[in-house]
Amino acid sequence: MHYTVYLVVMTGIIAVVTLVSVPSLFARKCPGCGKRNRVDARRCRACGAELPPDDL
Ligand SMILES: [Zn+2]
């Protein structure tokens, strides 16, 4: 019983840590001004520069 709760909590913590430590998966950095944009953005919301399709 408690082991299941522990597993769920640990999985949640790992998920949160992953989300926080890998921002490049969720934000696209502008090559022009460095502003972070949504990962699905095509153009920088700050300077309007075209964002590269792949940030890796
Ligand atoms: Zn920009």
PDB file of the backbone (N, CA, C, O) and the ligand in Angstrom, with CONECT records:
HET     ZN  A 101       1
ATOM      1  N   MET A   1       0.834  -1.207   0.000  1.00  0.00           N
ATOM      2  CA  MET A   1       0.000   0.000   0.000  1.00  0.00           C
ATOM      3  C   MET A   1       0.866   1.252   0.000  1.00  0.00           C
ATOM      4  O   MET A   1       0.793   2.075  -0.913  1.00  0.00           O
ATOM      5  N   HIS A   2       1.683   1.382   1.035  1.00  0.00           N
ATOM      6  CA  HIS A   2       2.530   2.565   1.136  1.00  0.00           C
ATOM      7  C   HIS A   2       3.597   2.589   0.051  1.00  0.00           C
ATOM      8  O   HIS A   2       4.062   3.650  -0.367  1.00  0.00           O
ATOM      9  N   TYR A   3       3.968   1.413  -0.388  1.00  0.00           N
ATOM     10  CA  TYR A   3       4.987   1.354  -1.434  1.00  0.00           C
ATOM     11  C   TYR A   3       4.453   1.971  -2.730  1.00  0.00           C
ATOM     12  O   TYR A   3       5.195   2.629  -3.460  1.00  0.00           O
ATOM     13  N   THR A   4       3.173   1.757  -3.009  1.00  0.00           N
ATOM     14  CA  THR A   4       2.574   2.351  -4.206  1.00  0.00           C
ATOM     15  C   THR A   4       2.588   3.877  -4.114  1.00  0.00           C
ATOM     16  O   THR A   4       2.898   4.558  -5.092  1.00  0.00           O
ATOM     17  N   VAL A   5       2.252   4.408  -2.942  1.00  0.00           N
ATOM     18  CA  VAL A   5       2.267   5.856  -2.748  1.00  0.00           C
ATOM     19  C   VAL A   5       3.689   6.380  -2.943  1.00  0.00           C
ATOM     20  O   VAL A   5       3.900   7.409  -3.585  1.00  0.00           O
ATOM     21  N   TYR A   6       4.648   5.668  -2.389  1.00  0.00           N
ATOM     22  CA  TYR A   6       6.058   6.070  -2.516  1.00  0.00           C
ATOM     23  C   TYR A   6       6.467   6.122  -3.988  1.00  0.00           C
ATOM     24  O   TYR A   6       7.123   7.065  -4.431  1.00  0.00           O
ATOM     25  N   LEU A   7       6.072   5.105  -4.729  1.00  0.00           N
ATOM     26  CA  LEU A   7       6.409   5.064  -6.156  1.00  0.00           C
ATOM     27  C   LEU A   7       5.807   6.250  -6.900  1.00  0.00           C
ATOM     28  O   LEU A   7       6.475   6.878  -7.722  1.00  0.00           O
ATOM     29  N   VAL A   8       4.555   6.552  -6.612  1.00  0.00           N
ATOM     30  CA  VAL A   8       3.882   7.666  -7.295  1.00  0.00           C
ATOM     31  C   VAL A   8       4.563   8.982  -6.953  1.00  0.00           C
ATOM     32  O   VAL A   8       4.790   9.813  -7.832  1.00  0.00           O
ATOM     33  N   VAL A   9       4.891   9.173  -5.681  1.00  0.00           N
ATOM     34  CA  VAL A   9       5.531  10.420  -5.253  1.00  0.00           C
ATOM     35  C   VAL A   9       6.905  10.563  -5.902  1.00  0.00           C
ATOM     36  O   VAL A   9       7.251  11.632  -6.403  1.00  0.00           O
ATOM     37  N   MET A  10       7.680   9.491  -5.891  1.00  0.00           N
ATOM     38  CA  MET A  10       9.021   9.553  -6.470  1.00  0.00           C
ATOM     39  C   MET A  10       8.961   9.814  -7.969  1.00  0.00           C
ATOM     40  O   MET A  10       9.761  10.578  -8.509  1.00  0.00           O
ATOM     41  N   THR A  11       7.998   9.168  -8.640  1.00  0.00           N
ATOM     42  CA  THR A  11       7.842   9.397 -10.078  1.00  0.00           C
ATOM     43  C   THR A  11       7.505  10.861 -10.343  1.00  0.00           C
ATOM     44  O   THR A  11       8.009  11.458 -11.294  1.00  0.00           O
ATOM     45  N   GLY A  12       6.653  11.432  -9.499  1.00  0.00           N
ATOM     46  CA  GLY A  12       6.295  12.834  -9.660  1.00  0.00           C
ATOM     47  C   GLY A  12       7.488  13.746  -9.462  1.00  0.00           C
ATOM     48  O   GLY A  12       7.683  14.695 -10.222  1.00  0.00           O
ATOM     49  N   ILE A  13       8.284  13.464  -8.447  1.00  0.00           N
ATOM     50  CA  ILE A  13       9.467  14.284  -8.171  1.00  0.00           C
ATOM     51  C   ILE A  13      10.457  14.204  -9.332  1.00  0.00           C
ATOM     52  O   ILE A  13      11.005  15.216  -9.766  1.00  0.00           O
ATOM     53  N   ILE A  14      10.673  12.998  -9.820  1.00  0.00           N
ATOM     54  CA  ILE A  14      11.602  12.818 -10.943  1.00  0.00           C
ATOM     55  C   ILE A  14      11.104  13.574 -12.169  1.00  0.00           C
ATOM     56  O   ILE A  14      11.887  14.190 -12.892  1.00  0.00           O
ATOM     57  N   ALA A  15       9.800  13.521 -12.392  1.00  0.00           N
ATOM     58  CA  ALA A  15       9.222  14.230 -13.541  1.00  0.00           C
ATOM     59  C   ALA A  15       9.434  15.728 -13.409  1.00  0.00           C
ATOM     60  O   ALA A  15       9.806  16.390 -14.378  1.00  0.00           O
ATOM     61  N   VAL A  16       9.201  16.270 -12.221  1.00  0.00           N
ATOM     62  CA  VAL A  16       9.363  17.707 -12.002  1.00  0.00           C
ATOM     63  C   VAL A  16      10.823  18.112 -12.179  1.00  0.00           C
ATOM     64  O   VAL A  16      11.119  19.115 -12.828  1.00  0.00           O
ATOM     65  N   VAL A  17      11.730  17.332 -11.603  1.00  0.00           N
ATOM     66  CA  VAL A  17      13.156  17.645 -11.715  1.00  0.00           C
ATOM     67  C   VAL A  17      13.588  17.606 -13.182  1.00  0.00           C
ATOM     68  O   VAL A  17      14.369  18.447 -13.627  1.00  0.00           O
ATOM     69  N   THR A  18      13.080  16.633 -13.922  1.00  0.00           N
ATOM     70  CA  THR A  18      13.419  16.536 -15.341  1.00  0.00           C
ATOM     71  C   THR A  18      12.906  17.755 -16.090  1.00  0.00           C
ATOM     72  O   THR A  18      13.612  18.319 -16.927  1.00  0.00           O
ATOM     73  N   LEU A  19      11.685  18.158 -15.792  1.00  0.00           N
ATOM     74  CA  LEU A  19      11.102  19.317 -16.473  1.00  0.00           C
ATOM     75  C   LEU A  19      11.917  20.570 -16.182  1.00  0.00           C
ATOM     76  O   LEU A  19      12.115  21.406 -17.064  1.00  0.00           O
ATOM     77  N   VAL A  20      12.389  20.698 -14.953  1.00  0.00           N
ATOM     78  CA  VAL A  20      13.125  21.905 -14.554  1.00  0.00           C
ATOM     79  C   VAL A  20      14.538  21.902 -15.126  1.00  0.00           C
ATOM     80  O   VAL A  20      15.058  22.947 -15.516  1.00  0.00           O
ATOM     81  N   SER A  21      15.164  20.710 -15.176  1.00  0.00           N
ATOM     82  CA  SER A  21      16.572  20.652 -15.569  1.00  0.00           C
ATOM     83  C   SER A  21      16.767  20.551 -17.074  1.00  0.00           C
ATOM     84  O   SER A  21      17.888  20.691 -17.562  1.00  0.00           O
ATOM     85  N   VAL A  22      15.700  20.312 -17.809  1.00  0.00           N
ATOM     86  CA  VAL A  22      15.832  20.222 -19.264  1.00  0.00           C
ATOM     87  C   VAL A  22      14.907  21.244 -19.918  1.00  0.00           C
ATOM     88  O   VAL A  22      13.958  20.867 -20.607  1.00  0.00           O
ATOM     89  N   PRO A  23      15.170  22.520 -19.712  1.00  0.00           N
ATOM     90  CA  PRO A  23      14.289  23.549 -20.254  1.00  0.00           C
ATOM     91  C   PRO A  23      14.342  23.621 -21.769  1.00  0.00           C
ATOM     92  O   PRO A  23      13.407  24.117 -22.399  1.00  0.00           O
ATOM     93  N   SER A  24      15.432  23.130 -22.368  1.00  0.00           N
ATOM     94  CA  SER A  24      15.545  23.223 -23.825  1.00  0.00           C
ATOM     95  C   SER A  24      14.487  22.388 -24.523  1.00  0.00           C
ATOM     96  O   SER A  24      14.199  22.595 -25.702  1.00  0.00           O
ATOM     97  N   LEU A  25      13.910  21.447 -23.795  1.00  0.00           N
ATOM     98  CA  LEU A  25      12.848  20.637 -24.389  1.00  0.00           C
ATOM     99  C   LEU A  25      11.543  21.428 -24.466  1.00  0.00           C
ATOM    100  O   LEU A  25      10.655  21.114 -25.258  1.00  0.00           O
ATOM    101  N   PHE A  26      11.450  22.451 -23.635  1.00  0.00           N
ATOM    102  CA  PHE A  26      10.183  23.171 -23.531  1.00  0.00           C
ATOM    103  C   PHE A  26      10.320  24.634 -23.894  1.00  0.00           C
ATOM    104  O   PHE A  26       9.324  25.355 -23.948  1.00  0.00           O
ATOM    105  N   ALA A  27      11.552  25.089 -24.144  1.00  0.00           N
ATOM    106  CA  ALA A  27      11.747  26.471 -24.529  1.00  0.00           C
ATOM    107  C   ALA A  27      12.807  26.528 -25.625  1.00  0.00           C
ATOM    108  O   ALA A  27      13.788  25.785 -25.595  1.00  0.00           O
ATOM    109  N   ARG A  28      12.600  27.399 -26.569  1.00  0.00           N
ATOM    110  CA  ARG A  28      13.544  27.535 -27.670  1.00  0.00           C
ATOM    111  C   ARG A  28      14.234  28.881 -27.548  1.00  0.00           C
ATOM    112  O   ARG A  28      13.586  29.925 -27.493  1.00  0.00           O
ATOM    113  N   LYS A  29      15.548  28.842 -27.506  1.00  0.00           N
ATOM    114  CA  LYS A  29      16.305  30.067 -27.306  1.00  0.00           C
ATOM    115  C   LYS A  29      16.546  30.753 -28.650  1.00  0.00           C
ATOM    116  O   LYS A  29      16.924  30.117 -29.633  1.00  0.00           O
ATOM    117  N   CYS A  30      16.320  32.048 -28.664  1.00  0.00           N
ATOM    118  CA  CYS A  30      16.512  32.816 -29.882  1.00  0.00           C
ATOM    119  C   CYS A  30      18.007  32.992 -30.152  1.00  0.00           C
ATOM    120  O   CYS A  30      18.750  33.392 -29.256  1.00  0.00           O
ATOM    121  N   PRO A  31      18.460  32.695 -31.387  1.00  0.00           N
ATOM    122  CA  PRO A  31      19.883  32.865 -31.714  1.00  0.00           C
ATOM    123  C   PRO A  31      20.272  34.333 -31.802  1.00  0.00           C
ATOM    124  O   PRO A  31      21.452  34.674 -31.724  1.00  0.00           O
ATOM    125  N   GLY A  32      19.286  35.196 -31.965  1.00  0.00           N
ATOM    126  CA  GLY A  32      19.583  36.614 -32.112  1.00  0.00           C
ATOM    127  C   GLY A  32      19.712  37.325 -30.783  1.00  0.00           C
ATOM    128  O   GLY A  32      20.719  37.983 -30.521  1.00  0.00           O
ATOM    129  N   CYS A  33      18.699  37.197 -29.941  1.00  0.00           N
ATOM    130  CA  CYS A  33      18.685  37.980 -28.705  1.00  0.00           C
ATOM    131  C   CYS A  33      18.764  37.107 -27.451  1.00  0.00           C
ATOM    132  O   CYS A  33      18.946  37.624 -26.349  1.00  0.00           O
ATOM    133  N   GLY A  34      18.626  35.778 -27.614  1.00  0.00           N
ATOM    134  CA  GLY A  34      18.749  34.893 -26.461  1.00  0.00           C
ATOM    135  C   GLY A  34      17.468  34.728 -25.672  1.00  0.00           C
ATOM    136  O   GLY A  34      17.446  34.033 -24.656  1.00  0.00           O
ATOM    137  N   LYS A  35      16.416  35.354 -26.126  1.00  0.00           N
ATOM    138  CA  LYS A  35      15.134  35.261 -25.422  1.00  0.00           C
ATOM    139  C   LYS A  35      14.555  33.856 -25.598  1.00  0.00           C
ATOM    140  O   LYS A  35      14.619  33.268 -26.677  1.00  0.00           O
ATOM    141  N   ARG A  36      13.998  33.345 -24.524  1.00  0.00           N
ATOM    142  CA  ARG A  36      13.368  32.023 -24.613  1.00  0.00           C
ATOM    143  C   ARG A  36      11.963  32.160 -25.188  1.00  0.00           C
ATOM    144  O   ARG A  36      11.185  33.032 -24.802  1.00  0.00           O
ATOM    145  N   ASN A  37      11.672  31.268 -26.120  1.00  0.00           N
ATOM    146  CA  ASN A  37      10.357  31.261 -26.726  1.00  0.00           C
ATOM    147  C   ASN A  37       9.721  29.896 -26.535  1.00  0.00           C
ATOM    148  O   ASN A  37      10.389  28.928 -26.171  1.00  0.00           O
ATOM    149  N   ARG A  38       8.431  29.834 -26.783  1.00  0.00           N
ATOM    150  CA  ARG A  38       7.767  28.538 -26.722  1.00  0.00           C
ATOM    151  C   ARG A  38       8.397  27.607 -27.741  1.00  0.00           C
ATOM    152  O   ARG A  38       8.892  28.037 -28.783  1.00  0.00           O
ATOM    153  N   VAL A  39       8.368  26.300 -27.412  1.00  0.00           N
ATOM    154  CA  VAL A  39       9.047  25.333 -28.259  1.00  0.00           C
ATOM    155  C   VAL A  39       8.381  25.233 -29.615  1.00  0.00           C
ATOM    156  O   VAL A  39       9.004  24.801 -30.584  1.00  0.00           O
ATOM    157  N   ASP A  40       7.118  25.630 -29.693  1.00  0.00           N
ATOM    158  CA  ASP A  40       6.420  25.537 -30.969  1.00  0.00           C
ATOM    159  C   ASP A  40       6.411  26.872 -31.712  1.00  0.00           C
ATOM    160  O   ASP A  40       5.751  27.018 -32.741  1.00  0.00           O
ATOM    161  N   ALA A  41       7.157  27.850 -31.172  1.00  0.00           N
ATOM    162  CA  ALA A  41       7.205  29.154 -31.820  1.00  0.00           C
ATOM    163  C   ALA A  41       8.096  29.098 -33.048  1.00  0.00           C
ATOM    164  O   ALA A  41       9.132  28.433 -33.047  1.00  0.00           O
ATOM    165  N   ARG A  42       7.691  29.794 -34.083  1.00  0.00           N
ATOM    166  CA  ARG A  42       8.497  29.818 -35.312  1.00  0.00           C
ATOM    167  C   ARG A  42       9.378  31.057 -35.341  1.00  0.00           C
ATOM    168  O   ARG A  42      10.454  31.060 -35.939  1.00  0.00           O
ATOM    169  N   ARG A  43       8.904  32.104 -34.687  1.00  0.00           N
ATOM    170  CA  ARG A  43       9.679  33.341 -34.660  1.00  0.00           C
ATOM    171  C   ARG A  43       9.823  33.825 -33.231  1.00  0.00           C
ATOM    172  O   ARG A  43       8.963  33.569 -32.388  1.00  0.00           O
ATOM    173  N   CYS A  44      10.909  34.521 -32.964  1.00  0.00           N
ATOM    174  CA  CYS A  44      11.146  35.060 -31.636  1.00  0.00           C
ATOM    175  C   CYS A  44      10.095  36.122 -31.317  1.00  0.00           C
ATOM    176  O   CYS A  44       9.803  36.996 -32.133  1.00  0.00           O
ATOM    177  N   ARG A  45       9.540  36.025 -30.121  1.00  0.00           N
ATOM    178  CA  ARG A  45       8.503  36.995 -29.747  1.00  0.00           C
ATOM    179  C   ARG A  45       9.117  38.328 -29.359  1.00  0.00           C
ATOM    180  O   ARG A  45       8.409  39.329 -29.250  1.00  0.00           O
ATOM    181  N   ALA A  46      10.439  38.350 -29.146  1.00  0.00           N
ATOM    182  CA  ALA A  46      11.094  39.579 -28.717  1.00  0.00           C
ATOM    183  C   ALA A  46      11.618  40.368 -29.910  1.00  0.00           C
ATOM    184  O   ALA A  46      11.349  41.564 -30.028  1.00  0.00           O
ATOM    185  N   CYS A  47      12.375  39.699 -30.808  1.00  0.00           N
ATOM    186  CA  CYS A  47      13.005  40.424 -31.913  1.00  0.00           C
ATOM    187  C   CYS A  47      12.478  40.008 -33.272  1.00  0.00           C
ATOM    188  O   CYS A  47      12.798  40.643 -34.277  1.00  0.00           O
ATOM    189  N   GLY A  48      11.669  38.946 -33.324  1.00  0.00           N
ATOM    190  CA  GLY A  48      11.061  38.546 -34.580  1.00  0.00           C
ATOM    191  C   GLY A  48      11.951  37.685 -35.451  1.00  0.00           C
ATOM    192  O   GLY A  48      11.568  37.348 -36.571  1.00  0.00           O
ATOM    193  N   ALA A  49      13.136  37.317 -34.966  1.00  0.00           N
ATOM    194  CA  ALA A  49      14.037  36.487 -35.758  1.00  0.00           C
ATOM    195  C   ALA A  49      13.458  35.086 -35.911  1.00  0.00           C
ATOM    196  O   ALA A  49      12.743  34.592 -35.040  1.00  0.00           O
ATOM    197  N   GLU A  50      13.782  34.460 -37.035  1.00  0.00           N
ATOM    198  CA  GLU A  50      13.306  33.112 -37.264  1.00  0.00           C
ATOM    199  C   GLU A  50      14.091  32.151 -36.393  1.00  0.00           C
ATOM    200  O   GLU A  50      15.317  32.228 -36.320  1.00  0.00           O
ATOM    201  N   LEU A  51      13.382  31.244 -35.731  1.00  0.00           N
ATOM    202  CA  LEU A  51      14.031  30.314 -34.836  1.00  0.00           C
ATOM    203  C   LEU A  51      14.416  29.035 -35.589  1.00  0.00           C
ATOM    204  O   LEU A  51      13.672  28.578 -36.457  1.00  0.00           O
ATOM    205  N   PRO A  52      15.555  28.469 -35.262  1.00  0.00           N
ATOM    206  CA  PRO A  52      15.961  27.226 -35.912  1.00  0.00           C
ATOM    207  C   PRO A  52      14.986  26.104 -35.556  1.00  0.00           C
ATOM    208  O   PRO A  52      14.461  26.066 -34.443  1.00  0.00           O
ATOM    209  N   PRO A  53      14.746  25.203 -36.490  1.00  0.00           N
ATOM    210  CA  PRO A  53      13.768  24.138 -36.252  1.00  0.00           C
ATOM    211  C   PRO A  53      14.213  23.159 -35.174  1.00  0.00           C
ATOM    212  O   PRO A  53      13.383  22.535 -34.512  1.00  0.00           O
ATOM    213  N   ASP A  54      15.519  23.028 -35.003  1.00  0.00           N
ATOM    214  CA  ASP A  54      16.006  22.087 -33.996  1.00  0.00           C
ATOM    215  C   ASP A  54      17.049  22.764 -33.135  1.00  0.00           C
ATOM    216  O   ASP A  54      18.010  23.342 -33.643  1.00  0.00           O
ATOM    217  N   ASP A  55      16.857  22.691 -31.840  1.00  0.00           N
ATOM    218  CA  ASP A  55      17.711  23.409 -30.906  1.00  0.00           C
ATOM    219  C   ASP A  55      18.816  22.536 -30.353  1.00  0.00           C
ATOM    220  O   ASP A  55      19.677  23.017 -29.617  1.00  0.00           O
ATOM    221  N   LEU A  56      18.803  21.263 -30.695  1.00  0.00           N
ATOM    222  CA  LEU A  56      19.772  20.342 -30.115  1.00  0.00           C
ATOM    223  C   LEU A  56      21.108  20.496 -30.843  1.00  0.00           C
ATOM    224  O   LEU A  56      22.074  19.809 -30.512  1.00  0.00           O
TER     225      LEU A  56
HETATM  226 ZN    ZN A 101      15.070  37.149 -30.484  1.00  0.00          ZN2+
END
